[in-house]
Amino acid sequence: MAKAVFYHAGCPVCVDAEQMILNYLDPAKTEIEVVNFGTDTSRIEEAELAGVKSVPALVLDGWVYHINFGASMEDVKK
C-alpha cells in the first residue's frame, strides 16, 4: 500500500489543496495522513527531512510534490 502525507499550514490555499488532492487518492490503495502545522508543529522537522520546502506539499512514497505556494517552511516555523 502506498503512503501519502499531506503537509499544510491551515491557510486557505492549503485547505483548498487538501480537499482537491485528497479527493483523488484512493484510500483502498493509499494510506493517507494529513499534517496541519497550524495545530501540530511537532512534525515540522519530519517534513523538512522528507524534503518539504513549502506547503502545501504531498509526500507520496518518499517523493515530494509541492502544490502551489502557500508558505515556505521558514514561514511555518514562525
C-alpha distance (Angstrom), angle and dihedral (degrees) to the residues before:
residue distance angle dihedral
M1 . . .
A2 3.80 . .
K3 3.81 119.8 .
A4 3.79 121.4 -139.3
V5 3.79 125.7 -175.5
F6 3.79 117.3 -172.6
Y7 3.81 111.7 -159.3
H8 3.79 121.2 -164.9
A9 3.79 143.4 149.4
G10 3.78 100.4 -129.0
C11 3.81 95.2 -105.9
P12 3.82 119.5 138.8
V13 3.84 92.5 -103.1
C14 3.81 90.1 52.4
V15 3.80 95.2 46.1
D16 3.81 91.4 49.4
A17 3.81 90.5 49.4
E18 3.81 90.9 48.1
Q19 3.79 92.3 53.4
M20 3.81 93.2 45.3
I21 3.81 99.1 44.6
L22 3.79 99.5 39.2
N23 3.78 91.6 52.8
Y24 3.81 87.8 64.8
L25 3.80 96.9 51.4
D26 3.79 116.2 91.1
P27 3.84 108.5 -132.6
A28 3.82 88.4 -157.4
K29 3.83 88.4 63.5
T30 3.79 102.7 27.0
E31 3.78 132.7 51.9
I32 3.81 102.3 -139.1
E33 3.79 126.2 -157.9
V34 3.80 127.0 175.7
V35 3.80 120.2 -155.1
N36 3.80 116.7 -167.6
F37 3.80 110.6 -167.2
G38 3.80 88.6 -162.8
T39 3.80 87.8 71.9
D40 3.83 102.2 21.6
T41 3.80 118.4 38.3
S42 3.81 92.3 164.3
R43 3.82 90.5 86.0
I44 3.83 97.6 56.5
E45 3.81 94.5 97.2
E46 3.81 90.7 48.8
A47 3.80 90.4 53.5
E48 3.79 92.8 48.4
L49 3.80 91.4 49.4
A50 3.81 88.1 52.3
G51 3.82 88.7 55.6
V52 3.79 101.3 -100.8
K53 3.83 109.1 155.5
S54 3.80 99.0 169.7
V55 3.77 139.9 4.5
P56 2.92 142.1 -78.7
A57 3.79 92.1 49.5
L58 3.77 135.5 153.5
V59 3.80 120.4 -148.6
L60 3.77 108.2 -160.8
D61 3.81 116.6 -177.5
G62 3.81 90.1 -28.5
W63 3.81 96.6 -46.0
V64 3.80 116.4 116.3
Y65 3.79 119.9 -141.1
H66 3.80 113.7 -171.9
I67 3.79 108.7 -152.2
N68 3.78 116.4 -157.0
F69 3.80 113.5 -46.0
G70 3.77 117.5 -83.9
A71 3.80 101.1 151.9
S72 3.79 139.2 -20.1
M73 3.80 117.7 -115.5
E74 3.81 87.2 -110.9
D75 3.81 88.8 59.2
V76 3.81 90.5 47.5
K77 3.82 90.4 55.7
K78 3.82 92.5 57.4
